[in-house]
Protein backbone atom coordinates (compact mmCIF):
# COMPACT_ATOMS: atom_id res chain seq x y z
CA UNK A 1 0.00 0.00 0.00
CA UNK A 2 1.29 3.45 -0.91
CA UNK A 3 1.01 5.99 1.90
CA UNK A 4 1.87 9.67 1.45
CA UNK A 5 3.14 11.67 4.42
CA UNK A 6 3.88 15.29 5.21
CA UNK A 7 6.14 16.27 8.10
CA UNK A 8 8.38 13.25 7.60
CA UNK A 9 11.51 15.14 8.66
CA UNK A 10 10.05 15.89 12.09
CA UNK A 11 10.21 13.96 15.35
CA UNK A 12 6.90 12.11 15.00
CA UNK A 13 7.33 11.79 11.24
CA UNK A 14 10.55 9.81 11.68
CA UNK A 15 8.75 7.23 13.79
CA UNK A 16 5.80 7.01 11.40
CA UNK A 17 7.98 6.48 8.33
CA UNK A 18 10.11 3.80 9.98
CA UNK A 19 7.04 1.92 11.21
CA UNK A 20 5.32 2.06 7.80
CA UNK A 21 8.43 0.79 6.04
CA UNK A 22 8.88 -1.97 8.63
CA UNK A 23 5.28 -3.01 8.03
CA UNK A 24 5.96 -3.37 4.29
CA UNK A 25 4.26 -0.24 3.00
CA UNK A 26 5.58 2.08 0.32
CA UNK A 27 5.96 5.63 1.59
CA UNK A 28 6.04 8.86 -0.40
CA UNK A 29 7.35 11.70 1.76
CA UNK A 30 6.88 15.37 0.94
CA UNK A 31 10.12 17.20 1.62
CA UNK A 32 11.15 20.79 1.12
CA UNK A 33 14.08 21.34 -1.27
CA UNK A 34 17.39 20.78 0.50
CA UNK A 35 15.84 18.89 3.43
CA UNK A 36 15.90 15.42 1.90
CA UNK A 37 18.81 14.27 4.06
CA UNK A 38 16.67 14.85 7.18
CA UNK A 39 14.34 11.97 6.25
CA UNK A 40 14.92 8.62 7.99
CA UNK A 41 15.92 5.47 6.09
CA UNK A 42 16.62 7.53 2.99
CA UNK A 43 18.22 4.57 1.18
CA UNK A 44 15.21 2.30 1.70
CA UNK A 45 13.80 1.02 -1.59
CA UNK A 46 10.21 1.74 -0.53
CA UNK A 47 10.80 5.34 0.52
CA UNK A 48 9.95 7.75 -2.28
CA UNK A 49 10.84 11.43 -1.90
CA UNK A 50 8.62 14.10 -3.43
CA UNK A 51 10.41 17.43 -3.34
CA UNK A 52 7.92 20.21 -2.79
CA UNK A 53 6.45 22.70 -0.36
CA UNK A 54 2.96 22.93 1.12
CA UNK A 55 2.80 26.64 0.36
CA UNK A 56 3.65 26.08 -3.33
CA UNK A 57 0.62 24.39 -4.86
CA UNK A 58 2.35 23.61 -8.15
CA UNK A 59 5.12 21.69 -6.36
CA UNK A 60 2.56 19.19 -5.03
CA UNK A 61 1.64 17.91 -8.48
CA UNK A 62 1.74 14.11 -8.34
CA UNK A 63 2.40 13.89 -4.61
CA UNK A 64 -0.85 12.03 -3.89
CA UNK A 65 -0.98 9.98 -7.10
CA UNK A 66 -2.06 6.39 -6.34
CA UNK A 67 -1.84 6.93 -2.56
CA UNK A 68 -4.31 5.11 -0.33
CA UNK A 69 -3.74 7.42 2.66
CA UNK A 70 -2.25 10.81 3.37
CA UNK A 71 -0.80 11.12 6.87
CA UNK A 72 -0.72 14.87 7.44
CA UNK A 73 1.81 15.80 10.13
CA UNK A 74 3.42 18.95 8.76
CA UNK A 75 2.64 22.26 10.43
CA UNK A 76 4.18 25.57 11.43
CA UNK A 77 4.32 25.63 15.23
CA UNK A 78 3.82 28.52 17.60
CA UNK A 79 7.45 29.65 17.39
CA UNK A 80 6.60 30.88 13.87
CA UNK A 81 4.77 34.11 13.11
CA UNK A 82 1.00 34.19 12.76
CA UNK A 83 1.42 34.79 9.02
CA UNK A 84 3.63 31.71 8.64
CA UNK A 85 1.22 29.54 10.61
CA UNK A 86 -1.66 30.74 8.45
CA UNK A 87 0.27 30.04 5.27
CA UNK A 88 1.44 26.53 6.20
CA UNK A 89 -1.35 25.20 8.40
CA UNK A 90 -4.33 26.63 6.54
CA UNK A 91 -3.28 27.46 2.99
CA UNK A 92 -0.99 24.45 2.83
CA UNK A 93 -3.90 22.19 3.77
CA UNK A 94 -6.06 23.77 1.10
CA UNK A 95 -3.29 23.07 -1.41
CA UNK A 96 -3.20 19.41 -0.37
CA UNK A 97 -6.94 19.14 -0.78
CA UNK A 98 -6.71 20.66 -4.26
CA UNK A 99 -3.97 18.16 -5.18
CA UNK A 100 -6.14 15.28 -3.91
CA UNK A 101 -9.02 16.43 -6.08
CA UNK A 102 -6.74 16.74 -9.08
CA UNK A 103 -5.30 13.24 -8.71
CA UNK A 104 -8.11 10.84 -7.89
CA UNK A 105 -11.68 10.17 -6.85
CA UNK A 106 -12.57 10.70 -3.19
CA UNK A 107 -13.23 7.05 -2.38
CA UNK A 108 -9.65 6.01 -3.13
CA UNK A 109 -7.86 8.31 -0.70
CA UNK A 110 -8.31 8.91 3.00
CA UNK A 111 -6.86 11.72 5.06
CA UNK A 112 -5.21 10.83 8.38
CA UNK A 113 -4.82 14.00 10.44
CA UNK A 114 -2.57 14.31 13.49
CA UNK A 115 -2.85 17.43 15.58
CA UNK A 116 -2.29 17.82 19.31
CA UNK A 117 -3.20 21.51 19.11
CA UNK A 118 -6.87 20.79 18.58
CA UNK A 119 -7.54 19.27 22.01
CA UNK A 120 -7.13 20.75 25.44
CA UNK A 121 -8.54 23.62 27.45
CA UNK A 122 -9.45 26.87 25.68
CA UNK A 123 -6.23 28.79 26.34
CA UNK A 124 -5.92 30.97 23.27
CA UNK A 125 -3.10 30.58 20.78
CA UNK A 126 -3.06 31.36 17.09
CA UNK A 127 -1.34 28.03 16.46
CA UNK A 128 -4.24 26.14 18.02
CA UNK A 129 -6.78 28.12 16.04
CA UNK A 130 -4.94 27.49 12.77
CA UNK A 131 -4.81 23.76 13.49
CA UNK A 132 -8.52 23.69 14.26
CA UNK A 133 -9.18 25.33 10.90
CA UNK A 134 -6.85 22.80 9.27
CA UNK A 135 -8.87 19.91 10.65
CA UNK A 136 -12.15 21.51 9.57
CA UNK A 137 -10.85 21.89 6.00
CA UNK A 138 -10.49 18.13 5.61
CA UNK A 139 -13.54 17.19 7.66
CA UNK A 140 -15.65 19.43 5.43
CA UNK A 141 -14.35 17.89 2.21
CA UNK A 142 -15.77 15.00 0.20
CA UNK A 143 -12.87 12.73 1.21
CA UNK A 144 -12.88 10.10 3.97
CA UNK A 145 -10.93 11.24 7.01
CA UNK A 146 -9.82 10.28 10.50
CA UNK A 147 -8.36 12.65 13.08
CA UNK A 148 -5.90 11.65 15.79
CA UNK A 149 -5.60 14.20 18.56
CA UNK A 150 -2.57 13.33 20.69
CA UNK A 151 -1.71 15.11 23.89
CA UNK A 152 1.94 15.86 24.83
CA UNK A 153 4.07 13.45 22.77
CA UNK A 154 7.48 12.41 24.13
CA UNK A 155 10.18 9.97 23.08
CA UNK A 156 13.76 9.33 22.05
CA UNK A 157 14.93 11.89 19.52
CA UNK A 158 12.66 14.73 20.61
CA UNK A 159 15.29 17.45 21.00
CA UNK A 160 12.76 20.27 21.27
CA UNK A 161 10.82 19.18 24.36
CA UNK A 162 11.79 15.78 25.80
CA UNK A 163 15.57 16.18 25.88
CA UNK A 164 15.58 19.65 27.52
CA UNK A 165 13.13 18.42 30.17
CA UNK A 166 15.29 15.40 30.99
CA UNK A 167 18.45 17.50 31.18
CA UNK A 168 16.77 20.05 33.40
CA UNK A 169 15.54 17.41 35.83
CA UNK A 170 18.83 15.48 35.82
CA UNK A 171 20.95 18.33 37.20
CA UNK A 172 23.00 17.47 40.30
CA UNK A 173 21.61 20.48 42.15
CA UNK A 174 19.31 23.45 41.77
CA UNK A 175 15.58 24.13 41.80
CA UNK A 176 12.82 23.30 39.34
CA UNK A 177 10.37 26.16 39.73
CA UNK A 178 6.72 25.50 38.85
CA UNK A 179 4.73 28.68 38.39
CA UNK A 180 1.45 27.28 39.74
CA UNK A 181 0.32 24.83 42.42
CA UNK A 182 1.14 21.84 40.20
CA UNK A 183 -2.13 20.01 40.94
CA UNK A 184 -3.51 20.15 37.40
CA UNK A 185 -3.33 16.89 35.49
CA UNK A 186 -1.61 16.20 32.21
CA UNK A 187 -1.42 12.95 30.27
CA UNK A 188 1.67 12.50 28.05
CA UNK A 189 1.77 9.79 25.38
CA UNK A 190 4.83 7.90 24.13
CA UNK A 191 5.54 8.50 20.44
CA UNK A 192 5.52 4.77 19.68
CA UNK A 193 2.05 4.49 21.19
CA UNK A 194 0.80 7.29 18.92
CA UNK A 195 2.29 5.56 15.88
CA UNK A 196 0.76 2.25 16.96
CA UNK A 197 -2.69 3.86 17.07
CA UNK A 198 -2.23 5.25 13.57
CA UNK A 199 -1.20 1.96 11.97
CA UNK A 200 -3.97 0.08 13.77
CA UNK A 201 -6.45 2.30 11.97
CA UNK A 202 -5.47 0.76 8.63
CA UNK A 203 -7.14 -2.48 9.77
CA UNK A 204 -10.19 -0.72 11.24
CA UNK A 205 -13.03 -2.08 9.12
CA UNK A 206 -15.42 0.81 9.78
CA UNK A 207 -12.76 3.44 9.12
CA UNK A 208 -13.72 4.04 5.51
CA UNK A 209 -17.35 4.75 6.29
CA UNK A 210 -17.43 5.87 9.93
CA UNK A 211 -15.22 8.95 10.11
CA UNK A 212 -13.82 9.29 13.58
CA UNK A 213 -11.86 11.42 16.01
CA UNK A 214 -9.52 9.56 18.34
CA UNK A 215 -7.99 11.26 21.36
CA UNK A 216 -4.57 9.78 22.07
CA UNK A 217 -3.04 10.01 25.53
CA UNK A 218 -1.59 7.90 28.32
CA UNK A 219 -3.82 5.53 30.32
CA UNK A 220 -4.32 8.04 33.13
CA UNK A 221 -3.61 11.65 34.01
CA UNK A 222 -0.94 12.64 36.51
CA UNK A 223 -0.54 15.91 38.35
CA UNK A 224 2.10 18.27 37.05
CA UNK A 225 3.98 17.88 40.34
CA UNK A 226 4.03 14.09 39.93
CA UNK A 227 5.05 14.54 36.30
CA UNK A 228 8.14 16.55 37.29
CA UNK A 229 8.97 14.34 40.28
CA UNK A 230 8.78 11.22 38.11
CA UNK A 231 11.22 12.71 35.59
CA UNK A 232 13.63 13.75 38.37
CA UNK A 233 13.59 10.22 39.78
CA UNK A 234 14.01 8.60 36.35
CA UNK A 235 17.06 10.74 35.55
CA UNK A 236 18.57 10.43 39.04
CA UNK A 237 18.45 14.19 39.34
CA UNK A 238 18.99 16.07 42.57
CA UNK A 239 17.06 19.22 41.78
CA UNK A 240 14.27 20.25 44.13
CA UNK A 241 10.78 20.96 42.86
CA UNK A 242 9.28 24.15 44.21
CA UNK A 243 5.87 25.67 43.49
CA UNK A 244 4.90 29.32 43.30
CA UNK A 245 1.14 29.86 43.78
CA UNK A 246 -0.53 31.03 40.61
CA UNK A 247 -1.93 34.16 42.25
CA UNK A 248 1.62 35.40 42.86
CA UNK A 249 2.62 34.56 39.29
CA UNK A 250 -0.36 36.51 37.96
CA UNK A 251 0.54 39.52 40.06
CA UNK A 252 4.15 39.37 38.89
CA UNK A 253 3.25 39.05 35.20
CA UNK A 254 0.78 41.92 35.52
CA UNK A 255 3.55 44.11 36.90
CA UNK A 256 6.17 42.97 34.37
CA UNK A 257 3.70 43.55 31.54
CA UNK A 258 4.28 47.26 32.12
CA UNK A 259 7.82 46.80 30.81
CA UNK A 260 7.52 43.95 28.30
CA UNK A 261 4.97 41.70 26.62
CA UNK A 262 4.10 38.85 29.01
CA UNK A 263 1.26 37.40 26.92
CA UNK A 264 3.08 34.15 26.11
CA UNK A 265 4.05 33.61 29.75
CA UNK A 266 0.46 34.16 30.85
CA UNK A 267 -0.88 31.66 28.33
CA UNK A 268 1.71 29.08 29.34
CA UNK A 269 0.89 29.45 33.03
CA UNK A 270 -2.82 29.25 32.26
CA UNK A 271 -2.44 26.13 30.12
CA UNK A 272 -0.56 24.09 32.73
CA UNK A 273 -2.74 25.32 35.58
CA UNK A 274 -5.84 23.57 34.25
CA UNK A 275 -6.76 19.90 34.01
CA UNK A 276 -6.30 18.14 30.70
CA UNK A 277 -8.64 15.17 30.55
CA UNK A 278 -8.71 12.92 27.48
CA UNK A 279 -11.18 10.21 26.54
CA UNK A 280 -9.07 7.45 24.99
CA UNK A 281 -11.77 4.77 25.25
CA UNK A 282 -12.74 4.91 21.53
CA UNK A 283 -9.13 4.18 20.54
CA UNK A 284 -8.88 1.43 23.16
CA UNK A 285 -12.16 -0.23 22.26
CA UNK A 286 -12.28 0.21 18.48
CA UNK A 287 -8.58 0.00 17.61
CA UNK A 288 -7.69 -2.44 20.39
CA UNK A 289 -5.04 0.07 21.44
CA UNK A 290 -3.37 0.29 24.83
CA UNK A 291 -0.81 2.99 25.76
CA UNK A 292 1.96 2.61 28.32
CA UNK A 293 2.06 4.64 31.51
CA UNK A 294 4.32 7.67 31.75
CA UNK A 295 6.57 5.86 34.22
CA UNK A 296 6.97 2.96 31.77
CA UNK A 297 7.67 5.37 28.93
CA UNK A 298 10.30 7.21 30.93
CA UNK A 299 12.07 3.96 31.68
CA UNK A 300 12.27 3.33 27.95
CA UNK A 301 13.54 6.76 26.90
CA UNK A 302 16.13 7.07 29.69
CA UNK A 303 17.67 3.67 29.00
CA UNK A 304 20.39 5.42 26.97
CA UNK A 305 22.08 8.82 27.23
CA UNK A 306 20.85 10.23 23.92
CA UNK A 307 19.25 13.21 25.72
CA UNK A 308 22.40 14.27 27.54
CA UNK A 309 24.24 15.28 24.35
matplotlib code that plots the C-alpha trace (Angstrom):
import matplotlib.pyplot as plt

x = [0.0, 1.3, 1.0, 1.9, 3.1, 3.9, 6.1, 8.4, 11.5, 10.0, 10.2, 6.9, 7.3, 10.6, 8.7, 5.8, 8.0, 10.1, 7.0, 5.3, 8.4, 8.9, 5.3, 6.0, 4.3, 5.6, 6.0, 6.0, 7.3, 6.9, 10.1, 11.2, 14.1, 17.4, 15.8, 15.9, 18.8, 16.7, 14.3, 14.9, 15.9, 16.6, 18.2, 15.2, 13.8, 10.2, 10.8, 9.9, 10.8, 8.6, 10.4, 7.9, 6.4, 3.0, 2.8, 3.7, 0.6, 2.4, 5.1, 2.6, 1.6, 1.7, 2.4, -0.8, -1.0, -2.1, -1.8, -4.3, -3.7, -2.3, -0.8, -0.7, 1.8, 3.4, 2.6, 4.2, 4.3, 3.8, 7.4, 6.6, 4.8, 1.0, 1.4, 3.6, 1.2, -1.7, 0.3, 1.4, -1.3, -4.3, -3.3, -1.0, -3.9, -6.1, -3.3, -3.2, -6.9, -6.7, -4.0, -6.1, -9.0, -6.7, -5.3, -8.1, -11.7, -12.6, -13.2, -9.7, -7.9, -8.3, -6.9, -5.2, -4.8, -2.6, -2.8, -2.3, -3.2, -6.9, -7.5, -7.1, -8.5, -9.4, -6.2, -5.9, -3.1, -3.1, -1.3, -4.2, -6.8, -4.9, -4.8, -8.5, -9.2, -6.8, -8.9, -12.2, -10.8, -10.5, -13.5, -15.6, -14.3, -15.8, -12.9, -12.9, -10.9, -9.8, -8.4, -5.9, -5.6, -2.6, -1.7, 1.9, 4.1, 7.5, 10.2, 13.8, 14.9, 12.7, 15.3, 12.8, 10.8, 11.8, 15.6, 15.6, 13.1, 15.3, 18.5, 16.8, 15.5, 18.8, 20.9, 23.0, 21.6, 19.3, 15.6, 12.8, 10.4, 6.7, 4.7, 1.5, 0.3, 1.1, -2.1, -3.5, -3.3, -1.6, -1.4, 1.7, 1.8, 4.8, 5.5, 5.5, 2.1, 0.8, 2.3, 0.8, -2.7, -2.2, -1.2, -4.0, -6.4, -5.5, -7.1, -10.2, -13.0, -15.4, -12.8, -13.7, -17.3, -17.4, -15.2, -13.8, -11.9, -9.5, -8.0, -4.6, -3.0, -1.6, -3.8, -4.3, -3.6, -0.9, -0.5, 2.1, 4.0, 4.0, 5.1, 8.1, 9.0, 8.8, 11.2, 13.6, 13.6, 14.0, 17.1, 18.6, 18.5, 19.0, 17.1, 14.3, 10.8, 9.3, 5.9, 4.9, 1.1, -0.5, -1.9, 1.6, 2.6, -0.4, 0.5, 4.1, 3.3, 0.8, 3.6, 6.2, 3.7, 4.3, 7.8, 7.5, 5.0, 4.1, 1.3, 3.1, 4.0, 0.5, -0.9, 1.7, 0.9, -2.8, -2.4, -0.6, -2.7, -5.8, -6.8, -6.3, -8.6, -8.7, -11.2, -9.1, -11.8, -12.7, -9.1, -8.9, -12.2, -12.3, -8.6, -7.7, -5.0, -3.4, -0.8, 2.0, 2.1, 4.3, 6.6, 7.0, 7.7, 10.3, 12.1, 12.3, 13.5, 16.1, 17.7, 20.4, 22.1, 20.8, 19.2, 22.4, 24.2]
y = [0.0, 3.5, 6.0, 9.7, 11.7, 15.3, 16.3, 13.2, 15.1, 15.9, 14.0, 12.1, 11.8, 9.8, 7.2, 7.0, 6.5, 3.8, 1.9, 2.1, 0.8, -2.0, -3.0, -3.4, -0.2, 2.1, 5.6, 8.9, 11.7, 15.4, 17.2, 20.8, 21.3, 20.8, 18.9, 15.4, 14.3, 14.8, 12.0, 8.6, 5.5, 7.5, 4.6, 2.3, 1.0, 1.7, 5.3, 7.8, 11.4, 14.1, 17.4, 20.2, 22.7, 22.9, 26.6, 26.1, 24.4, 23.6, 21.7, 19.2, 17.9, 14.1, 13.9, 12.0, 10.0, 6.4, 6.9, 5.1, 7.4, 10.8, 11.1, 14.9, 15.8, 19.0, 22.3, 25.6, 25.6, 28.5, 29.6, 30.9, 34.1, 34.2, 34.8, 31.7, 29.5, 30.7, 30.0, 26.5, 25.2, 26.6, 27.5, 24.4, 22.2, 23.8, 23.1, 19.4, 19.1, 20.7, 18.2, 15.3, 16.4, 16.7, 13.2, 10.8, 10.2, 10.7, 7.0, 6.0, 8.3, 8.9, 11.7, 10.8, 14.0, 14.3, 17.4, 17.8, 21.5, 20.8, 19.3, 20.8, 23.6, 26.9, 28.8, 31.0, 30.6, 31.4, 28.0, 26.1, 28.1, 27.5, 23.8, 23.7, 25.3, 22.8, 19.9, 21.5, 21.9, 18.1, 17.2, 19.4, 17.9, 15.0, 12.7, 10.1, 11.2, 10.3, 12.6, 11.7, 14.2, 13.3, 15.1, 15.9, 13.5, 12.4, 10.0, 9.3, 11.9, 14.7, 17.4, 20.3, 19.2, 15.8, 16.2, 19.6, 18.4, 15.4, 17.5, 20.1, 17.4, 15.5, 18.3, 17.5, 20.5, 23.4, 24.1, 23.3, 26.2, 25.5, 28.7, 27.3, 24.8, 21.8, 20.0, 20.2, 16.9, 16.2, 12.9, 12.5, 9.8, 7.9, 8.5, 4.8, 4.5, 7.3, 5.6, 2.3, 3.9, 5.3, 2.0, 0.1, 2.3, 0.8, -2.5, -0.7, -2.1, 0.8, 3.4, 4.0, 4.7, 5.9, 9.0, 9.3, 11.4, 9.6, 11.3, 9.8, 10.0, 7.9, 5.5, 8.0, 11.6, 12.6, 15.9, 18.3, 17.9, 14.1, 14.5, 16.5, 14.3, 11.2, 12.7, 13.7, 10.2, 8.6, 10.7, 10.4, 14.2, 16.1, 19.2, 20.3, 21.0, 24.1, 25.7, 29.3, 29.9, 31.0, 34.2, 35.4, 34.6, 36.5, 39.5, 39.4, 39.0, 41.9, 44.1, 43.0, 43.5, 47.3, 46.8, 43.9, 41.7, 38.8, 37.4, 34.2, 33.6, 34.2, 31.7, 29.1, 29.5, 29.3, 26.1, 24.1, 25.3, 23.6, 19.9, 18.1, 15.2, 12.9, 10.2, 7.5, 4.8, 4.9, 4.2, 1.4, -0.2, 0.2, 0.0, -2.4, 0.1, 0.3, 3.0, 2.6, 4.6, 7.7, 5.9, 3.0, 5.4, 7.2, 4.0, 3.3, 6.8, 7.1, 3.7, 5.4, 8.8, 10.2, 13.2, 14.3, 15.3]
z = [0.0, -0.9, 1.9, 1.4, 4.4, 5.2, 8.1, 7.6, 8.7, 12.1, 15.4, 15.0, 11.2, 11.7, 13.8, 11.4, 8.3, 10.0, 11.2, 7.8, 6.0, 8.6, 8.0, 4.3, 3.0, 0.3, 1.6, -0.4, 1.8, 0.9, 1.6, 1.1, -1.3, 0.5, 3.4, 1.9, 4.1, 7.2, 6.2, 8.0, 6.1, 3.0, 1.2, 1.7, -1.6, -0.5, 0.5, -2.3, -1.9, -3.4, -3.3, -2.8, -0.4, 1.1, 0.4, -3.3, -4.9, -8.2, -6.4, -5.0, -8.5, -8.3, -4.6, -3.9, -7.1, -6.3, -2.6, -0.3, 2.7, 3.4, 6.9, 7.4, 10.1, 8.8, 10.4, 11.4, 15.2, 17.6, 17.4, 13.9, 13.1, 12.8, 9.0, 8.6, 10.6, 8.5, 5.3, 6.2, 8.4, 6.5, 3.0, 2.8, 3.8, 1.1, -1.4, -0.4, -0.8, -4.3, -5.2, -3.9, -6.1, -9.1, -8.7, -7.9, -6.9, -3.2, -2.4, -3.1, -0.7, 3.0, 5.1, 8.4, 10.4, 13.5, 15.6, 19.3, 19.1, 18.6, 22.0, 25.4, 27.5, 25.7, 26.3, 23.3, 20.8, 17.1, 16.5, 18.0, 16.0, 12.8, 13.5, 14.3, 10.9, 9.3, 10.6, 9.6, 6.0, 5.6, 7.7, 5.4, 2.2, 0.2, 1.2, 4.0, 7.0, 10.5, 13.1, 15.8, 18.6, 20.7, 23.9, 24.8, 22.8, 24.1, 23.1, 22.1, 19.5, 20.6, 21.0, 21.3, 24.4, 25.8, 25.9, 27.5, 30.2, 31.0, 31.2, 33.4, 35.8, 35.8, 37.2, 40.3, 42.2, 41.8, 41.8, 39.3, 39.7, 38.8, 38.4, 39.7, 42.4, 40.2, 40.9, 37.4, 35.5, 32.2, 30.3, 28.1, 25.4, 24.1, 20.4, 19.7, 21.2, 18.9, 15.9, 17.0, 17.1, 13.6, 12.0, 13.8, 12.0, 8.6, 9.8, 11.2, 9.1, 9.8, 9.1, 5.5, 6.3, 9.9, 10.1, 13.6, 16.0, 18.3, 21.4, 22.1, 25.5, 28.3, 30.3, 33.1, 34.0, 36.5, 38.3, 37.0, 40.3, 39.9, 36.3, 37.3, 40.3, 38.1, 35.6, 38.4, 39.8, 36.3, 35.5, 39.0, 39.3, 42.6, 41.8, 44.1, 42.9, 44.2, 43.5, 43.3, 43.8, 40.6, 42.3, 42.9, 39.3, 38.0, 40.1, 38.9, 35.2, 35.5, 36.9, 34.4, 31.5, 32.1, 30.8, 28.3, 26.6, 29.0, 26.9, 26.1, 29.8, 30.8, 28.3, 29.3, 33.0, 32.3, 30.1, 32.7, 35.6, 34.3, 34.0, 30.7, 30.5, 27.5, 26.5, 25.0, 25.2, 21.5, 20.5, 23.2, 22.3, 18.5, 17.6, 20.4, 21.4, 24.8, 25.8, 28.3, 31.5, 31.7, 34.2, 31.8, 28.9, 30.9, 31.7, 27.9, 26.9, 29.7, 29.0, 27.0, 27.2, 23.9, 25.7, 27.5, 24.4]

ax = plt.figure().add_subplot(projection="3d")
ax.plot(x, y, z, "-o")
ax.set_aspect("equal")
plt.show()
